[in-house]
Amino acid sequence: TWDIKPFQSPVPVPYIVYAFCKVLFDVMQLAWLLVACRKAALVLLQTPPCIPAMLVCKLASTLRGTSLCFDFHNIGYTMLALKLGQRHRLVWLAAVYERVLARTADSALCVTSAMRSVLLRWGVNPVHVLYDRPAPHFAPTSAETQHELFERLHAEGALEPLRGWASASQPFTTKQGSAAADRPQIIVSSTSWTPEEDFGMLLKALCKLDQKKKKKKKKKQKIKHQKKKQKHT
């Protein structure tokens, strides 16, 4: 196996200088890797990052007569725009570079139907959607394991913000180790928290869902109260 080492500037330099040196460093490593390795039937590139990998992989696959497939997990130039701004000239060049080279692949993979629609508009074809799925070891844990975890977190002080949630030492499980009736809900997400992946949308949606459930609960209680009142009259 070969590892591509990340570029590290020995001295602080402007971002444009750093980007140029990084691209040149990556080109030399990737070109050597694709030339030195045994010829394969397929070159599969996960992107981003797409600069300079897309171009180098395209040249290598053409010279060696292999098929080329790009595996899109995000759109590269949009991530660059987070750093430089949407109107920066380098972002425009990166967008042209990515769109042109994306069309040169023999096939493409992506992780969402929305991304597939974007790639099809670019002229990439065929595009197959392969949704990200958790590994088999990501599964619900037993009540006993949960109880041990929450007791340990409580002892470490990690559950201090939930002190007023319940009278118990921690509000997730009972002393017997079973799930508490009115336990807080925990959501774990593998996504990063960046402007590119606005996690705040989920939090806002959860607040709206909570309000909706409270209104629904009050409405049910009101209907139940009215029915009881009708029985007594």
Residue pairs with C-beta under 8 A, 6 or more apart in sequence:
2 33
2 36
2 37
4 26
4 29
4 30
4 33
5 29
7 18
7 21
7 22
7 25
7 26
9 18
9 21
13 21
15 83
15 84
16 90
19 90
23 51
23 52
26 52
26 53
26 56
27 52
27 56
30 52
30 53
30 56
30 57
31 56
31 59
31 60
34 43
34 56
34 57
34 60
34 64
35 60
39 64
39 65
39 66
40 66
41 66
41 67
42 66
42 67
42 68
42 69
43 57
43 60
43 61
43 66
43 67
43 68
43 69
44 69
44 71
45 53
45 54
45 57
45 68
45 69
45 70
45 71
46 71
46 73
47 53
47 54
47 70
47 71
47 72
47 73
47 74
47 76
48 73
48 74
48 75
48 76
48 79
49 76
50 76
50 94
50 97
50 98
50 101
51 76
51 94
51 97
54 70
54 97
54 98
54 101
54 102
55 97
55 101
57 68
58 68
58 101
58 104
58 105
60 66
61 67
61 68
67 106
67 107
68 104
68 105
68 106
69 105
69 106
69 107
69 108
69 109
70 102
70 105
70 108
70 109
70 124
71 108
71 109
71 110
72 102
72 108
72 109
72 110
72 111
72 115
72 119
73 110
73 111
74 196
75 98
75 115
75 118
76 94
76 98
77 91
77 94
77 95
77 97
77 98
78 196
79 196
80 90
80 91
80 94
81 88
81 91
82 194
82 195
82 196
84 90
84 91
85 91
99 122
102 108
102 119
102 122
102 123
102 124
103 122
103 123
103 124
105 124
107 126
107 127
107 128
108 119
108 124
108 126
108 127
108 128
109 127
109 128
109 129
109 130
110 116
110 119
110 127
110 128
110 129
110 130
111 129
111 130
111 131
111 132
112 129
112 131
113 129
115 129
116 127
116 128
116 129
119 127
120 127
132 190
134 190
141 149
143 173
143 177
143 178
143 179
144 177
146 172
146 173
146 179
147 172
147 173
147 177
147 178
150 159
150 170
150 172
150 173
151 169
151 170
151 173
153 159
153 170
154 169
154 170
159 170
159 171
162 170
162 171
162 184
165 171
165 184
166 180
166 182
168 174
168 175
168 180
171 180
171 182
171 183
171 184
172 179
172 180
172 183
172 184
173 179
173 180
173 183
174 180
187 202
187 206
189 199
189 202
191 197
191 199
193 199
